[in-house]
């Protein structure tokens, strides 16, 4: 049943199901959030012509936006032709894959008349289909043009296994990484970290209204360090008010005036705790705040900014509604003002209760790193926050220009015609939509998102997040999927913080415990587990209507109602005497899809409350439901939704704490509520490719999760049509003998990434020491690990009208071209393009281009601007593409391919973190062989096994032998109770050595080896790290102009640095002349003059007969010396600081 369920999860969408969270969140953005932001923005209002007497205005103009529509991506050619834009063409021609966005603009005018200007005539007009610019389209979403065509992905030029879920910006594929953040609308208590802090503990609640139309508002209540004679008072801090407002003032401002009512609200019948609030009440009486009016009066004197409103108290009342816990009012909630104030009072009382109990040590501090307190910000949420800010900016700009249009009095000549202020011509003049399009594109292209309130955990300020969008990794298929399922924690990578990096217990089943990078990003970059999804926001009112059907007492006033509180997204809305009934009603609604199946319904016995969470960003995973000690019946169909209705439930990490989950069906007891679908689902998709990973030491699986992404294979089925900057393709990859079931489900057998090599573990010749391996030359000749390396050269014709410079593709001619390159032009045709299938050597010309010269003293008409082939290896021109890019300039792209045969120094690895480089390539006849003549392809060192404990590799070799004998594929799924003893029995049955050892003969002497050698088929990967990409040496070459020393780096043809340690080695060997040669003669020798009298740099120019010492004025005594140029620079820099280094001459 477990694998039936897993297969039905993937069956319809396959690999696309893995990036469902990306596509669903983008859909939510374009279909729900974006139209909501546009329609709920305040209308742009302009008043005109004020009456001196009444101080009222005669004209009122309103602009508002509504009804968002989209047109799918299209190409507008320079010829005027319009055609649909397919992703493949967008990549090829460096376009941005974007849809046009339109809105209706409603223009309303009011003309007031009468003595007091109290009557008006209203006119309105709607401009339909006004462009709001372009919005980047995610591949695979409903705006993607591929959804309209019945053709298969192959026919549209795409790979059928491409997961999609990324964007194409200027022809490059970019993905947005999911970001972790601390959850909004949750009460959390933290201790102060500062030593001499004013507060000991803080309770905070980051309140975010579910409409997403405003940034989060944070309320903090702090426990003061100072005693005021009665205890430690509580002070509050929230937006728009100066800090340190006594906490009780807020209760009174919300209408809860009596001390007794406040105490009862916080502590109920727990009279022992009443004393804990005495200090706070005392502080309140010191400032003489006893009633609601007093509180509002007090707050009006503690505003952070001034207000232009005449009635300050009215302004305070408005702020209490909008800035203090705005999330208590759900979208579409029509309850009374008193209800919302009651909800706020209950929340604040809960915050105080949690704070006091934490300070008293009765409940623990909250853990920022626990998954229930975290949310994952997906693509849609990031774009929503970004779009909200951009749209607000557009509205602000529109208002300024709109005022200008209104003040332009042409519409008032003769009879006033206010409706003529705006027409289709000047509408586009005032509506500058390029802001939205440009900034969205810029954020995706650079990865820098400037978003309010999504900054570091403690600040509600605007923060620029760097590296949110990244170029999609296309090194291998697994790397692509991994990149789309990555979760990033916005913590400083260089930070020494340990807690965020640790694997938290609450993340079990949601985040892969294995897949994380080594080094400074460890634990900060994570991967989602196999079947996890990320919830999208659903309206809270659906849950409100559902509770209405159960027996609950709604909160409308602050009368204390006994019972279990019921909260929706952190807001307590009701109390119930029958919690079990309410809980069951909600669970049933979730099962029947009345509530979204990703909703979280928790009945916490410790907190004594029922909470419903429907917010976005919660990580959820499916589990089997258990009743009466057994899993519920499976459905008859293979549709995943039917499974969810029948016996599967999505659980989030908050719910995980309150349910009992069995690991295996055999472990279920009467107390269990759920059962894992399969234990291996706790792993991410990279770790799911490791067979029998439960028999390996943990770090080895982590290493393979990183190396599997670098393994060559088939990164996309349409690689022959793609123009990637670098592409590695294995020539004849194999499907591994031992697979995991997850690999079949993810269709990885269609995208293979290695070879079944015959591997012997033994010492032979000494060329496989220290993680190196011996390769069989015969196997390499037969195609083992042979790969193709694709690279791209591109260039375009630029025209600068101002300077008259024009570039064009052509084959340069020596007689009329300045700067004619000293390279071979043999592959170039007259039109500047190389001939397909021509062979190109190092420094040959790949694309011919010339730039016209206006005036040249030597009679040249062109300058050579051709592109040369970089790299030492020969390659073949595989294809040439010519077209016009988005700016209308012609461009040429050339794809070159070279064959890479494994050589000494190339890196290979098994699927168990056993990486090794090639130490020697032995002739086939020199390799050891068995009695039947079988010779290994790879010989690995036995010392690599004991300390690393990669037992799974040994099991894979044994299993592979059994599979080859039986002619079947092996199932190496982890946690399926496969034991070495089982493999041993099979080996004996097949007449082989019980543990896979072989008697072997020395290939060079023919003698039988004394030791038995363990040998068998093991799946090996060839990694992208190859010697031919790293080899580097140089003679003389480019230098840095400042120091005149060689520049650094292979790509710049840089030098190899002799550092401090190398210098010490040379000196310890006594090689003084060699040291001088390395450090000066071949680096930066500089021949210059010194004054003999004072030993300082002097002016010595023999050609011009100039001799002068600027320091002591001597013009006769000089000495010429060769020193390093860096030394001359150092002397001058010290002289600038009034420190004079002097050379002493013999």
Secondary structure, DSSP 8 states (H G I E B T S, - for coil): -HHHHHHHHHTTTGGGGGGHHHHHHHHHIIIIIHHHHHHHS--EEEEEEE-TTT--EEEEEEEEEEEEEEE--EEE-TTS-EEE--HHHHHHTT---EEEEEEEEEEEEEEEESTTS-EEEEEEEEEEEEEEEEEE--TTSTTSGGGG--S-TTTTTS-TT-----EEETTEEEEE-EEEEE-SS-EEEEE--STT-SEEEEEEEEE--TT--S--EEEEEEEEEEE-SSSEEEEEE-TTB-S-EEHHHHHHHTT---HHHHHHHHHTT-GGGGGGGHHHHHHHHHTT--SHHHHHHHHHTSBSS--S-S-HHHHHHHHHHHTS-GGGS-TT----HHHHHHHHHHHHHHHHHHHHHHHTTSS----TTSGGGEEEE-HHHHHHHHHHHHHHHHHHHHHHHHHHHHHSGGGGSSS--GGGG--HHHHHHH--THHHHHHHHHHHHH--EEEET-SSTT--SEEEESSSEEE---SSHHHHHHHHTEEEE-S-TT----GGGS--GGGTTTB-SS---SGGGTTTEEEBBTT-EE-----HHHHHHHHHHS--EE-SS-----SEEEEETTEEEEEES-HHHHHHHHHHHHHTTSS-TT-EEEEETTTTEEEEE--TT-EEEEEEEEETTEE----SS--HHHHHHHTEEEEEHHHHTTS-EESSGGG--TT--EE-S-GGGGSBTTGGGSTTGGGB-HHHHHHHHHHGGGB-B-S-TTTTT---SEEEEETT----SEE-HHHHHTTGGGS---EEEEEEES--TTTT-TTEEEEEHHHHHTTTT-EEEEEEEEEE--EETTTTEEEEE----GGGEET--SS--TTB-TTS-B-TT-EE-TT-EEE-EEEE-S--TT---EEE--EE--SSS-EEEEEEEEEE-TTS-EEEEEEEEEEE---TT-EEEETTS-EEEEEEEE-GGGS-EETT--B-SEEE-GGGTTTTTBHHHHHHHHHHHHHHHHT--EE--TTS---HHHHHHHHHHTTS-TT-EE-EE-TTT--B-SS-EEEEEEEEEEBS--HHHH----SS--B-TTT-SB--STTTT------HHHHHHHHHTT-HHHHHIIIIITT-EEEEEEETTT-SB-EEETTTTEEE-TTT--SS-EEEEEEEHHHHHHHHHHHHTT--------
